[in-house]
């Protein structure tokens, strides 16, 4: 998933020698094989080339698509996993870890109108048994929600395999379950400026934490610097004035979806978005301002980042 992976477990003496991580890592390998848009035989690639026909997929991919549809609704369509064509037009076609792995999309951008005469949406995705049918022309990308959901599934697997408490982080998308350490899991909230300063830390006992940022993956394309957060209303990289948003939610996939939606809301509306959805979160604006929901307004801050003080020194 082109990300650093961290796996931490709390175990009893009876499980100190357990190899339950082996099964968890095998699970993550299977998820990447099914969900990667850079692999020609993945479920996601085959769905994108389905031309409106049902495609048999792994059960985990049905879970992924269900999470995508739910996230689309829960974020009022701000989170949209169907912006893959816009992402490739912006220049993000090849894997950042292996440039020989390139996203292959069907030619053209044909979409059939639905019964009401409009373009199909996530609600037009059909699931039947082990098969998924995307509307003709629609393409999906697991992206961040895939990392968050993979972390959730990895935590569940490790707990079922004997761990007492588990934390899994995939590229900063964190899921936690079972018995937490004393005081909770300590999560770093970073300021995504060139020197990667630290905003502060928060303690979380369970659920998920995710950060969406316009600074984490950037590249130059056709003479302009681009990033991977696509605004679904413009079909181009977002012009939000936020550098990043970190969200605490009930699960990793939900935190990821809301973090992306909150980032798109911009500095004037990000706290309203988080409050309206009952979420805890921290946002960092491009002018260095740090904004947090009321419950995190007293988070343990780095000495180099006081509230509204600007970028880290």
C-alpha positions in Angstrom: 0.0 0.0 0.0 3.0 2.2 -0.5 3.1 3.0 3.2 5.0 2.3 6.4 3.3 -0.5 8.4 3.3 -0.6 12.2 1.8 -3.4 14.2 1.8 -3.4 18.1 0.1 -6.0 20.3 -0.6 -6.4 24.0 -0.4 -10.1 24.9 -0.7 -12.3 27.9 2.2 -14.6 29.0 0.5 -17.5 27.2 0.8 -15.7 23.9 4.2 -14.2 24.1 5.5 -16.6 21.6 2.5 -16.5 19.3 3.0 -16.0 15.6 -0.4 -14.5 15.1 1.3 -11.6 13.3 2.1 -14.0 10.4 -1.6 -14.5 9.7 -2.2 -10.7 10.0 0.6 -9.9 7.5 -0.8 -12.5 5.1 -4.2 -10.9 5.4 -2.7 -7.5 4.5 -0.9 -9.0 1.5 -4.2 -10.5 0.3 -6.0 -7.1 0.7 -3.4 -5.3 -1.3 -3.6 -7.9 -4.0 -7.3 -7.5 -4.2 -7.6 -3.7 -3.8 -4.5 -2.2 -5.6 -5.3 -0.2 -8.7 -1.7 -0.8 -9.8 -2.1 -4.6 -10.2 -3.7 -5.8 -13.5 -5.4 -8.8 -11.9 -6.7 -7.1 -8.7 -10.4 -7.0 -7.9 -10.4 -3.2 -8.2 -8.8 -3.3 -11.7 -11.1 -5.9 -12.9 -14.1 -4.0 -11.6 -12.9 -0.8 -13.4 -12.7 -2.8 -16.6 -16.1 -4.5 -16.0 -18.0 -2.3 -18.6 -21.1 -2.5 -16.5 -21.0 -6.3 -16.1 -20.9 -8.2 -12.8 -17.5 -9.2 -11.6 -16.8 -12.0 -9.1 -14.6 -10.6 -6.3 -13.1 -11.6 -2.9 -15.4 -11.1 0.1 -13.1 -8.4 1.4 -13.8 -6.4 -1.7 -17.5 -6.5 -1.1 -16.7 -5.1 2.4 -14.5 -2.4 0.8 -17.2 -1.3 -1.6 -19.9 -1.3 1.1 -17.6 1.0 3.2 -17.1 3.3 0.2 -20.9 3.6 -0.4 -21.5 4.3 3.3 -18.7 6.8 3.5 -20.0 8.6 0.4 -23.4 9.0 2.2 -22.0 9.9 5.6 -19.8 12.7 4.2 -22.6 14.2 2.1 -20.7 13.0 -1.0 -17.5 14.9 -0.1 -15.7 11.6 0.1 -15.9 10.2 -3.4 -13.9 7.1 -4.4 -14.9 7.5 -8.1 -12.4 10.3 -8.9 -9.7 7.9 -10.2 -9.8 9.3 -13.7 -9.2 12.8 -12.4 -6.3 11.5 -10.3 -4.6 9.9 -13.3 -5.2 13.1 -15.3 -3.4 15.0 -12.6 -0.4 12.7 -13.1 -0.8 10.0 -10.4 -0.8 7.0 -12.7 2.2 5.0 -11.5 2.9 3.5 -8.1 5.3 5.6 -6.0 7.2 2.5 -4.9 7.5 0.9 -8.4 7.0 3.1 -11.4 6.6 0.0 -13.6 3.2 -0.5 -11.9 0.8 1.7 -13.7 -2.9 2.2 -13.3 -4.7 0.9 -16.4 -8.2 2.3 -17.1 -10.6 1.5 -19.9 -10.4 3.9 -22.8 -13.0 6.7 -23.0 -15.2 8.0 -20.2 -18.6 6.6 -21.2 -21.3 6.5 -18.6 -24.9 5.5 -19.2 -27.6 7.7 -17.8 -29.8 6.3 -15.0 -33.6 6.1 -15.2 -33.9 9.7 -14.1 -31.6 10.9 -16.9 -28.6 11.7 -14.7 -25.2 10.2 -14.4 -24.9 7.1 -12.2 -23.7 7.4 -8.6 -22.4 5.2 -5.8 -26.0 4.2 -5.2 -26.0 2.5 -8.7 -23.4 0.0 -7.7 -25.0 -3.5 -7.4 -23.8 -6.3 -5.2 -25.2 -9.8 -5.6 -23.7 -12.8 -3.9 -19.9 -12.6 -4.6 -20.3 -10.3 -7.6 -20.2 -6.5 -7.9 -21.4 -4.5 -10.9 -20.1 -1.0 -11.4 -22.1 1.3 -13.7 -20.5 1.5 -17.1 -17.6 4.0 -17.1 -17.4 4.3 -13.3 -14.0 3.6 -11.8 -13.0 3.3 -8.1 -9.8 3.6 -6.1 -9.4 2.1 -2.7 -6.9 4.8 -1.8 -7.1 6.1 1.8 -10.2 4.3 2.8 -8.5 1.0 1.8 -5.7 1.7 4.2 -8.1 2.5 7.0 -10.3 -0.5 6.4 -7.2 -2.8 6.0 -6.1 -1.6 9.5 -9.5 -2.3 10.9 -9.5 -5.9 9.4 -5.9 -6.5 10.6 -6.9 -5.5 14.2 -9.9 -7.8 14.1 -7.8 -10.7 12.8 -5.0 -10.2 15.4 -7.6 -10.1 18.2 -9.3 -13.3 17.0 -5.8 -14.9 16.8 -5.1 -14.3 20.5 -3.9 -10.8 21.1 -5.4 -8.9 24.0 -5.0 -5.5 22.5 -3.8 -4.3 19.0 -2.8 -1.2 17.2 -2.2 -1.2 13.5 -1.0 1.8 11.5 -0.8 1.8 7.7 0.7 5.0 6.4 -0.7 6.9 9.5 -4.2 5.4 9.2 -4.6 3.8 12.6 -7.0 1.3 14.0 -7.1 0.0 17.6 -9.0 -2.7 19.4 -9.1 -4.9 22.5 -7.3 -3.9 25.7 -5.4 -0.6 25.3 -2.2 0.2 27.2 -2.6 2.2 30.4 -3.6 5.8 29.4 -4.6 4.7 25.9 -2.7 4.5 22.6 -0.6 7.6 22.1 -1.1 9.0 18.6 1.2 11.7 17.2 -0.5 14.6 15.3 2.0 15.9 12.8 2.2 19.3 11.1 2.9 18.4 7.4 5.4 21.2 6.6 8.8 20.4 5.1 10.4 19.7 8.5 7.5 17.5 9.6 6.9 19.2 13.0 4.7 17.8 15.7 1.4 19.5 16.7 1.0 17.3 19.7 -0.3 14.0 20.9 -3.7 12.5 21.7 -4.6 9.3 23.7 -7.2 7.0 22.1 -8.4 3.8 23.6 -10.2 2.2 20.6 -11.5 3.0 17.1 -9.6 4.7 14.4 -7.5 7.8 13.7 -6.7 9.0 10.2 -5.0 12.1 8.7 -5.8 13.5 5.2 -3.2 15.9 3.8 -2.5 17.8 0.6 1.2 17.6 1.5 1.9 13.9 1.9 1.9 12.9 -1.8 2.9 15.7 -4.2 4.4 15.6 -7.7 5.0 17.8 -10.7 2.8 17.3 -13.8 2.7 19.5 -16.9 4.5 22.3 -15.1 2.4 22.4 -12.0 2.7 20.9 -8.6 -0.1 18.4 -7.9 -1.4 16.4 -4.9 -3.7 13.4 -4.5 -6.8 14.9 -2.8 -9.3 15.4 -5.6 -12.2 17.7 -5.1 -15.2 15.8 -6.5 -17.0 19.0 -7.5 -14.1 20.3 -9.7 -12.5 17.0 -10.8 -9.1 18.5 -9.9 -6.7 18.5 -7.0 -8.4 20.5 -4.2 -7.5 24.1 -3.5 -8.3 23.8 0.2 -6.4 26.2 2.5 -5.8 23.3 4.9 -2.6 21.3 5.0 -4.1 18.4 7.0 -6.9 17.2 9.1 -6.7 14.4 11.7 -9.9 12.8 12.8 -10.8 10.3 15.5 -13.8 8.0 14.7 -15.3 4.6 15.5 -13.1 2.9 12.9 -10.1 3.5 10.7 -12.1 3.6 7.4 -14.6 6.0 8.9 -11.9 8.3 10.2 -10.2 8.3 6.8 -13.4 9.2 4.9 -14.3 12.0 7.3 -10.7 13.4 7.4 -10.8 13.8 3.6 -14.2 15.4 3.7 -13.1 17.8 6.5 -10.0 18.7 4.6 -12.1 19.7 1.6 -14.3 21.9 3.8 -11.4 24.4 4.3 -10.4 26.3 7.4 -13.7 28.3 7.5 -15.9 25.3 7.8 -13.7 22.4 9.1 -14.7 22.7 12.7 -18.4 23.0 11.8 -18.1 19.8 9.7 -16.4 17.9 12.6 -18.9 19.2 15.2 -21.9 18.4 12.9 -20.8 14.8 12.6 -19.9 14.4 16.3 -16.2 13.9 15.5 -13.0 14.8 17.3 -10.3 16.3 15.2 -7.4 18.6 14.6 -6.7 20.7 11.5 -3.6 22.6 10.4 -4.0 25.5 7.9 -1.5 26.5 5.4 -0.8 29.7 7.4 0.2 27.6 10.4 -3.0 27.9 12.4 -4.0 24.8 14.5 -7.7 24.3 15.0 -9.2 21.6 17.2 -12.6 20.4 18.3 -13.4 21.4 21.9 -12.5 18.0 23.4 -9.0 18.2 21.8 -8.4 21.9 22.4 -6.2 21.0 25.3 -4.3 18.2 23.6 -0.7 17.8 24.7 1.1 20.1 22.3 4.6 20.0 21.1 6.7 22.9 22.6 7.3 24.1 19.0 3.6 24.4 18.2 1.4 26.4 20.5 -2.2 27.2 19.5 -2.5 29.6 16.6 1.3 30.4 16.8 2.2 29.5 13.2 4.4 26.8 11.8 6.9 24.9 14.0 10.2 26.7 14.7 
